[in-house]
Amino acid sequence: MTSEVLPGIKRHFESFSAAANEASMSRVFAGVHFSTDEQAGEVLGRRLAEFVIGHSLRRENRAER
């Protein structure tokens, strides 16, 4: 991953979660959010992902239409 702010610097992450965590915490370090905001956003994101996966991957019953 590269950055517009730090040209020529490349970042490497072992997982998507590691990259997402660093991006999230950068908002706290910049003073934009509090850590409680970051934690609440993470919970909300997980719940949304679980809902989407649980509902979009279900077999459609055409008889209900």
C-alpha positions as CSV (number, residue, x, y, z in Angstrom):
1,M,0.0,0.0,0.0
2,T,1.3,3.5,-0.8
3,S,0.3,6.9,0.6
4,E,-0.3,10.3,-1.0
5,V,1.0,11.9,2.1
6,L,4.3,9.9,2.2
7,P,5.3,9.4,-1.4
8,G,7.8,6.6,-2.0
9,I,6.9,4.9,1.3
10,K,5.3,1.5,1.0
11,R,3.3,-0.2,3.8
12,H,2.8,-3.9,4.1
13,F,0.1,-5.6,6.1
14,E,-0.2,-9.3,7.0
15,S,-4.0,-9.1,6.7
16,F,-6.9,-6.9,5.6
17,S,-7.8,-6.7,9.3
18,A,-4.4,-5.3,10.2
19,A,-4.7,-2.6,7.5
20,A,-8.3,-1.7,8.6
21,N,-7.2,-1.5,12.2
22,E,-4.3,0.9,11.4
23,A,-6.6,3.0,9.2
24,S,-9.1,3.2,12.0
25,M,-6.6,4.0,14.7
26,S,-5.1,6.7,12.5
27,R,-8.3,8.7,13.0
28,V,-7.9,8.4,16.7
29,F,-4.2,9.5,16.6
30,A,-5.1,12.4,14.4
31,G,-7.6,13.6,17.0
32,V,-10.6,13.2,14.6
33,H,-12.3,10.5,16.7
34,F,-12.1,9.0,20.2
35,S,-11.2,5.4,20.6
36,T,-14.8,4.7,21.7
37,D,-15.9,6.0,18.3
38,E,-13.5,3.6,16.6
39,Q,-14.7,0.7,18.7
40,A,-18.4,1.4,18.0
41,G,-17.7,1.7,14.3
42,E,-15.9,-1.6,14.3
43,V,-18.9,-3.3,16.0
44,L,-21.4,-1.7,13.6
45,G,-19.3,-2.7,10.6
46,R,-19.1,-6.3,11.8
47,R,-22.9,-6.5,12.4
48,L,-23.6,-5.0,9.0
49,A,-21.3,-7.5,7.3
50,E,-22.9,-10.4,9.2
51,F,-26.4,-9.2,8.1
52,V,-25.4,-8.8,4.5
53,I,-23.7,-12.2,4.3
54,G,-26.5,-13.8,6.2
55,H,-29.2,-12.3,4.0
56,S,-27.7,-12.0,0.5
57,L,-26.4,-15.6,0.4
58,R,-29.7,-17.3,1.3
59,R,-31.6,-19.2,-1.4
60,E,-34.5,-17.3,-2.8
61,N,-37.9,-18.9,-2.4
62,R,-39.8,-17.8,-5.6
63,A,-43.1,-19.1,-4.2
64,E,-43.1,-16.2,-1.7
65,R,-43.2,-13.5,-4.4
